């Protein structure tokens, strides 16, 4: 009986753990690495066709995004997760596959012109559809035996609709060990979904440390704050533009705006329009509605019992097509626009920023973390001019960041979750945190609280019966060539390169005939309308 650490070790994304119990081979999560991860991941010690089960904590791509990839390499086992997570994966993995296919198509067009070898997408829509057929949904809080080696229970951890900590009772002969995989531990008092539910016993705990060295700002009531922003902006005749992640944050915002409307916190603008402009967000909103009764908190369930949809209200408009998206800014009526992506690095939100950033009467509200290098981060940091679609935009709109909104527990929330165990686990493995956060949190556990704890690097193995390390690996930094390849193959980086190439073509056609330039212009505009989603 052994546990091998594969992904999100001293890193935040790409979660993956390999558990071997008797003859049963299990993955807990199978996530995609996103952003710049400094370390190399170890190879799985067995073939993907040998994996019997994947236990999935939640639907975010950094936990579920490689499932189609392992399906393409022979995995045909069972994927066990909550019903809501299975529903969300049904839209998110298809969306991810579309991105992989577009990425490969772009690269191959460039490679063909240069005479280079064609590449395959990381995975295809067919792979995503295939792996979705392996999903099996389960209810929260139900203990069930999978086979002679494995008994499971999924406990709501309050991070995302359907998110769970997974309790695993592993049996090998007469030896039984209980391992708890925390998943991503949620922040308290979030709209819609429950607070994290606690677990009281484990032999071993594998827990995330995303904010292991940080405290969130406390005591902020975001609903009156958002109402005040909407009131002031609509009074000026402007639009409130909110970049938001399509799954989770968008639905939380809808809940808050429903409250604002119900309690008449905004006056003088009866039934002001609220646009959700993201096809993925619209689909995710439908999934939230389908899973109300099992996943919502008590306050929200009470609304449902009264026949009130907690994320629907008069004036809500869902935008699907590019034409619908474009028409939003042609309507001069002041409104609220919620659009993806949450960091403004791609998607329809850039179209709305282009039309509203230069207007003093408008306001852009950030309701989530903005990573370095993104357009969202530039705006939050006070940039007075930004470039969108090759055009310099003067930033005149008010920029506001709602502090304290996070899907992850902070250091105190992580400690609260861990201290809920009635007895200290034999060992705590800290994962899913960058070098600073996982190291600081682990040091606090060992030095101040007396836990046996370690933040292992990828490839480390632990004997769960004997309670000792089989192998402790050192960090293997990503070499320069690999880092350069990762950077060069980043989806958004390649998109920027394509835009630069387009500008080069435009400059070379400066002396072209007017009719040719007009046709070229119309083709570019059609392309922008197609992809400006």
C-alpha positions in Angstrom: 0.0 0.0 0.0 1.8 3.1 -1.2 1.1 6.7 -2.2 3.1 8.4 -5.0 3.1 12.1 -5.5 2.9 13.1 -9.1 1.6 16.6 -9.7 1.0 19.9 -7.8 3.9 19.3 -5.5 5.5 22.6 -4.5 3.3 23.9 -7.4 -0.4 25.0 -7.5 -1.7 23.3 -10.7 -1.7 19.8 -12.2 -3.0 17.9 -9.2 -2.4 14.2 -9.4 -1.7 11.5 -6.8 -1.2 7.8 -7.4 -2.5 5.3 -4.8 -1.8 1.6 -4.9 -3.7 -0.7 -2.7 -3.2 -4.4 -3.2 -3.8 -4.9 -6.9 -6.0 -1.8 -7.2 -4.4 1.2 -8.9 -6.0 4.6 -8.3 -5.4 8.2 -9.4 -6.7 11.0 -7.2 -7.3 13.9 -9.6 -5.7 14.1 -13.0 -5.1 17.8 -13.6 -3.5 20.0 -16.2 -0.6 22.2 -15.4 -1.4 25.9 -16.0 1.0 28.9 -16.1 4.6 28.7 -15.3 5.4 25.6 -13.1 9.0 25.6 -12.0 9.5 21.8 -11.5 9.3 18.7 -13.6 6.7 16.1 -12.7 7.7 12.4 -12.3 6.2 9.8 -14.7 3.4 7.7 -13.5 4.9 4.3 -12.4 2.3 2.3 -14.3 0.6 2.6 -17.7 -2.6 4.6 -18.0 -4.4 1.4 -19.2 -3.6 -0.2 -15.8 -5.4 2.5 -13.8 -8.6 1.0 -12.3 -10.1 4.2 -10.9 -9.8 8.0 -10.9 -11.2 9.7 -7.8 -12.0 13.3 -8.8 -12.3 16.1 -6.1 -13.8 18.7 -8.4 -14.2 19.9 -12.0 -11.5 22.7 -12.3 -9.1 22.0 -15.2 -6.1 21.9 -12.9 -7.7 18.8 -11.2 -9.6 17.2 -14.1 -8.0 18.6 -17.3 -5.8 15.6 -18.3 -8.6 13.0 -18.1 -9.2 13.1 -21.9 -5.4 12.8 -22.4 -5.1 9.6 -20.4 -8.2 8.3 -22.1 -6.4 8.7 -25.4 -3.5 6.7 -24.0 -5.6 3.7 -22.9 -7.4 4.5 -19.7 -10.7 2.8 -19.5 -11.3 2.6 -15.7 -14.0 4.3 -13.7 -14.1 7.9 -12.8 -15.9 8.4 -9.5 -16.9 11.9 -8.4 -20.0 13.8 -7.2 -23.0 14.2 -9.5 -22.4 18.0 -9.8 -18.7 17.5 -10.7 -19.7 15.0 -13.4 -22.1 17.5 -14.8 -19.6 20.4 -14.8 -16.9 18.2 -16.4 -19.4 17.5 -19.1 -19.1 21.0 -20.3 -15.6 22.0 -19.1 -13.7 19.0 -20.7 -15.4 19.6 -24.0 -14.5 23.3 -23.9 -10.9 22.4 -23.0 -10.7 19.9 -25.9 -11.9 22.7 -28.3 -9.0 24.9 -27.0 -6.5 22.0 -27.6 -7.8 21.5 -31.2 -7.7 25.2 -32.0 -4.2 25.4 -30.6 -2.9 22.5 -32.8 -4.7 24.0 -35.8 -2.9 27.3 -35.4 0.5 25.7 -34.8 0.1 23.4 -37.9 -0.8 26.3 -40.2 2.4 28.0 -39.1 4.4 24.7 -39.3 3.2 24.0 -42.8 4.4 27.3 -44.1 7.8 26.7 -42.5 8.0 23.1 -43.7 8.0 21.6 -40.2 6.3 18.5 -39.0 2.6 18.7 -38.1 1.6 18.2 -34.5 -1.4 16.6 -32.8 -3.6 18.4 -30.3 -3.0 17.5 -26.6 -6.4 15.7 -26.9 -9.5 16.0 -29.1 -13.2 16.5 -28.6 -13.6 12.8 -29.3 -11.2 12.0 -26.4 -13.2 14.3 -24.1 -16.5 12.7 -25.1 -15.0 9.2 -24.7 -13.8 9.9 -21.1 -17.1 11.4 -20.1 -18.6 8.0 -20.7 -16.5 6.7 -17.8 -17.9 9.0 -15.2 -20.0 7.7 -12.3 -21.7 10.2 -10.0 -22.1 9.7 -6.3 -23.9 11.6 -3.6 -22.3 13.5 -0.7 -21.8 11.7 2.6 -22.5 8.2 1.3 -20.0 5.6 2.4 -19.7 2.9 -0.2 -17.5 0.0 -1.0 -15.9 0.0 -4.4 -14.1 -3.3 -4.2 -12.3 -5.4 -1.5 -9.5 -2.9 -1.3 -11.4 0.4 -1.4 -14.2 2.1 0.5 -15.0 5.8 -0.2 -17.0 8.8 1.0 -17.2 12.2 -0.6 -17.6 15.2 1.8 -18.5 18.7 0.6 -15.5 21.0 0.9 -17.2 24.2 -0.2 -14.8 25.2 -3.0 -17.0 24.8 -6.1 -20.3 23.3 -6.9 -19.7 19.6 -6.4 -16.3 19.9 -4.8 -15.3 17.3 -2.3 -12.7 16.0 0.1 -12.4 12.3 -0.4 -12.2 9.8 2.4 -10.5 6.6 1.3 -10.5 3.4 3.5 -7.7 1.3 1.9 -7.6 -2.4 2.8 -4.7 -4.7 2.1 -5.0 -8.1 3.8 -5.6 -7.3 7.5 -4.2 -3.8 7.2 -6.6 -0.9 6.9 -5.5 2.7 6.6 -7.7 5.8 6.1 -6.4 8.5 3.8 -8.2 11.8 3.4 -7.5 13.9 0.3 -8.7 17.4 1.0 -9.2 18.6 -2.5 -9.4 22.4 -2.7 -10.7 23.7 0.7 -13.3 26.4 0.2 -13.6 29.8 1.8 -16.3 30.3 4.3 -19.6 32.2 3.8 -19.6 32.1 0.0 -22.9 32.6 -1.8 -24.9 29.5 -2.9 -22.7 26.6 -1.8 -22.1 25.3 1.7 -19.2 26.0 4.0 -16.5 23.3 4.1 -17.8 20.2 5.9 -15.3 18.8 8.3 -13.9 15.2 8.8 -12.9 13.9 12.3 -10.6 11.0 11.7 -7.7 10.0 9.4 -4.5 8.1 9.5 -3.1 10.2 6.7 -4.1 13.6 5.2 -3.1 15.0 1.8 -4.1 18.7 1.9 -3.8 21.7 -0.3 -1.9 24.9 0.8 -2.8 27.4 -1.9 -3.0 30.2 0.6 -0.9 28.6 3.4 0.9 31.8 4.2 -1.9 34.3 3.6 -5.0 35.7 5.4 -8.0 37.0 3.5 -9.5 40.3 4.3 -12.3 39.6 6.8 -15.6 41.3 7.5 -16.3 42.6 4.0 -20.0 42.4 2.9 -19.7 42.4 -0.9 -23.4 42.8 -1.7 -23.8 46.4 -0.4 -20.4 47.2 -1.9 -21.5 45.9 -5.3 -24.9 47.7 -5.0 -23.2 51.0 -4.4 -20.9 50.5 -7.5 -23.9 49.7 -9.7 -26.0 52.6 -8.3 -23.2 55.2 -8.9 -22.3 53.9 -12.4 -25.9 53.6 -13.7 -26.6 57.1 -12.3 -23.8 58.4 -14.5 -25.2 56.6 -17.5 -22.3 54.1 -17.6 -21.9 50.3 -17.8 -20.6 48.1 -15.0 -18.2 45.5 -16.6 -17.3 42.5 -14.4 -14.6 40.1 -15.7 -15.5 36.8 -14.0 -14.6 33.1 -14.3 -17.4 31.2 -16.1 -17.8 28.5 -13.5 -18.4 29.5 -9.9 -17.7 33.2 -9.8 -20.3 34.2 -12.4 -23.0 32.3 -10.5 -22.0 33.9 -7.2 -22.3 37.3 -8.8 -25.8 36.4 -10.1 -26.8 35.5 -6.5 -25.5 38.8 -5.2 -27.3 40.8 -7.9 -30.6 38.9 -7.3 -30.3 40.0 -3.7 -29.6 43.6 -4.7 -32.6 43.7 -6.9 -34.9 41.9 -4.5 -34.0 44.3 -1.6 -34.1 47.3 -3.9 -30.6 48.4 -3.1 -30.3 50.2 -6.5 -33.0 52.9 -7.0 -34.0 54.8 -10.1 -33.2 52.0 -12.5 -36.0 49.4 -12.2 -35.1 46.0 -13.6 -31.7 47.2 -14.9 -30.3 44.7 -17.4 -27.6 42.2 -16.4 -25.9 40.4 -19.3 -24.0 37.1 -18.9 -21.9 37.1 -22.0 -20.0 33.7 -22.0 -21.3 30.5 -23.6 -19.5 28.4 -21.0 -20.9 30.5 -18.1 -24.4 30.1 -19.5 -23.9 26.3 -19.6 -22.4 26.3 -16.1 -25.3 28.3 -14.8 -27.7 25.6 -16.1 -25.6 23.0 -14.3 -25.9 25.1 -11.0 -29.7 25.1 -11.5 -29.7 21.3 -12.0 -27.8 20.7 -8.7 -29.6 23.1 -6.4 -30.9 20.7 -3.8 -27.8 18.7 -3.1 -25.1 21.3 -3.2 -26.6 24.6 -2.0 -26.4 26.0 1.5 -29.4 26.1 3.8 -30.3 29.7 3.0 -30.3 29.0 -0.7 -32.2 25.8 -0.3 -34.9 27.7 1.5 -35.2 30.0 -1.5 -35.6 27.0 -3.7 -38.3 25.5 -1.5 -40.2 28.8 -1.9 -39.9 28.5 -5.7 -37.2 31.2 -6.0 -34.4 30.5 -8.3 -31.4 32.0 -6.4 -29.4 32.9 -9.6 -32.3 34.2 -11.8 -34.1 37.5 -11.7 -35.9 40.0 -14.0 -33.5 41.7 -16.4 -31.1 38.8 -16.6 -30.1 38.2 -20.2 -27.9 35.3 -21.4 -25.8 35.9 -24.5 -24.7 33.0 -26.6 -23.9 34.0 -30.1 -21.2 36.5 -31.2 -23.9 38.6 -32.7 -25.7 38.8 -29.3 -22.4 39.7 -27.7 -21.7 42.4 -30.2 -25.1 44.0 -29.8 -24.6 44.5 -26.0 -22.4 47.5 -26.5 -24.5 48.9 -29.3 -27.3 49.4 -26.8 -26.8 52.7 -25.0 -28.9 51.7 -22.0 -26.7 51.5 -18.8 -26.3 47.9 -17.8 -24.2 45.3 -16.0 -22.0 43.0 -18.1 -20.5 39.8 -16.7 -18.1 38.2 -19.1 -15.2 35.8 -19.2 -12.3 35.4 -18.9 -11.9 36.4 -15.3 -8.3 37.8 -15.8 -9.1 39.4 -19.2 -6.4 37.4 -20.9 -8.8 36.1 -23.6 -12.5 35.9 -24.5 -15.4 38.3 -24.9 -14.5 40.4 -21.9 -11.7 42.1 -24.0 -14.4 43.3 -26.4 -16.4 44.9 -23.6 -13.3 46.5 -22.1 -12.4 48.0 -25.5 -15.9 49.6 -25.6 -16.0 50.8 -22.0 -12.6 51.4 -20.5 -12.3 54.8 -22.2 -15.6 56.0 -20.8 -15.3 58.0 -17.5 -18.9 57.0 -16.6 -18.2 53.3 -16.6 -16.7 51.0 -14.0 -14.8 47.8 -14.2 -15.1 45.5 -11.2 -12.7 42.7 -10.6 -14.0 39.9 -8.5 -11.1 37.5 -8.4 -7.3 37.1 -8.4 -5.4 38.7 -11.3 -2.2 36.9 -12.2 1.0 38.7 -13.2 1.2 39.5 -16.9 -2.6 39.5 -17.5 -4.6 42.5 -18.7 -6.6 42.3 -15.5 -3.5 42.7 -13.4 -2.4 45.7 -15.5 -5.7 47.4 -14.8 -5.8 46.6 -11.1 -2.2 47.9 -10.8 -3.4 51.3 -12.3 -2.4 51.2 -15.9 -3.6 54.4 -17.6 -3.3 52.9 -21.1 -3.7 49.4 -22.4 -3.6 47.7 -25.8 -6.6 45.6 -26.8 -6.9 44.0 -30.3 -3.9 46.2 -31.3 -5.6 49.4 -30.3 -4.3 51.7 -27.6 -7.2 52.3 -25.1 -7.0 55.2 -22.6 -8.2 54.0 -19.2 -10.8 56.5 -17.9 -13.2 54.1 -16.3 -13.2 53.5 -12.6 -11.4 50.3 -11.6 -12.5 48.5 -8.5 -11.3 45.2 -6.9 -13.6 43.4 -4.5 -11.3 42.2 -1.8 -11.7 39.0 0.1 -13.6 37.1 -2.6 -11.8 33.8 -3.1 -12.7 30.2 -3.6 -9.8 29.0 -1.5 -9.5 29.0 2.3 -6.8 31.1 3.7 -4.2 30.0 6.3 -6.7 30.2 9.1 -9.3 28.3 7.0 -6.8 25.5 6.3 -6.0 25.2 9.9 -9.6 25.1 10.9 -10.2 22.2 8.5 -7.1 20.3 9.8 -7.8 20.9 13.5 -11.3 19.4 13.0 -9.7 16.0 13.2 -10.2 14.7 16.7 -6.7 13.2 16.8 -3.7 14.3 14.9 -3.2 12.2 11.8 -0.1 10.1 11.7 1.2 12.2 8.8 0.1 15.3 6.9 1.3 15.7 3.3 1.1 19.3 2.0 0.5 19.8 -1.7 -1.1 22.3 -4.2 0.9 25.3 -3.0 3.8 27.2 -4.4 7.2 27.1 -2.8 6.4 29.9 -0.3 3.0 28.8 0.8 3.5 25.0 1.1 6.8 25.5 2.9 5.5 28.1 5.3 2.4 26.1 6.1 4.3 22.9 6.6 6.9 24.6 8.9 4.0 26.0 11.0 2.5 22.5 11.4 5.8 20.9 12.4 7.4 23.7 14.4 4.4 25.2 16.2 1.7 22.6 16.3 3.7 19.4 16.5 2.5 17.6 13.5 4.4 15.1 11.4 4.3 16.8 8.1 6.2 17.3 4.8 5.7 18.9 1.5 7.0 16.2 -0.9 8.4 16.8 -4.4 7.1 14.9 -7.4 8.1 11.3 -7.5 8.3 10.8 -3.7 6.7 7.6 -2.4 5.3 6.8 1.0 4.6 3.3 2.5 1.1 3.7 4.1 1.3 0.5 6.2 4.7 1.0 7.7 4.3 4.7 7.9 7.6 5.6 6.3 9.1 7.1 3.2 10.0 4.6 0.4 11.6 7.4 -1.6 12.1 11.1 -1.1 13.0 13.0 -4.3 14.6 16.3 -4.7 13.2 19.1 -6.8 13.9 18.8 -10.5 13.8 22.3 -12.0 12.3 22.7 -15.5 15.3 23.1 -17.8 15.6 26.2 -20.0 14.7 24.3 -23.1 11.5 22.9 -21.4 10.6 26.3 -20.0 11.1 27.9 -23.4 8.9 25.2 -25.0 6.2 25.7 -22.4 6.3 29.4 -23.0 6.3 29.1 -26.7 3.4 26.7 -26.6 1.2 28.7 -24.3 -2.2 29.3 -25.9 -2.3 33.0 -25.3 1.3 33.5 -26.3 0.7 32.0 -29.7 -2.4 34.0 -30.1 -0.4 37.2 -29.6 2.2 36.0 -32.1 -0.6 35.4 -34.6 -1.8 38.9 -34.0 1.6 40.3 -34.6 1.9 38.3 -37.8 -1.4 39.7 -38.9 -0.1 43.3 -38.3 2.9 42.5 -40.5 0.6 41.4 -43.3 -1.5 44.6 -42.9 1.7 46.8 -43.2 2.8 44.9 -46.3 -0.5 45.7 -47.9 -0.4 49.4 -47.3 -0.1 50.2 -51.0 -2.8 47.7 -52.1 -5.9 48.6 -54.2 -8.8 50.0 -52.2 -11.1 47.2 -53.1 -8.6 44.7 -51.9 -8.0 46.5 -48.7 -11.8 46.8 -48.1 -12.2 43.0 -48.6 -9.2 42.4 -46.3 -10.8 44.7 -43.7 -14.1 42.9 -43.9 -12.4 39.5 -43.5 -10.6 40.6 -40.4 -13.8 42.1 -38.9 -15.6 38.8 -39.6 -12.8 36.9 -37.9 -12.9 39.2 -34.9 -16.7 38.7 -34.6 -16.4 35.0 -34.9 -13.7 34.6 -32.1 -14.6 37.6 -29.9 -16.7 35.4 -27.6 
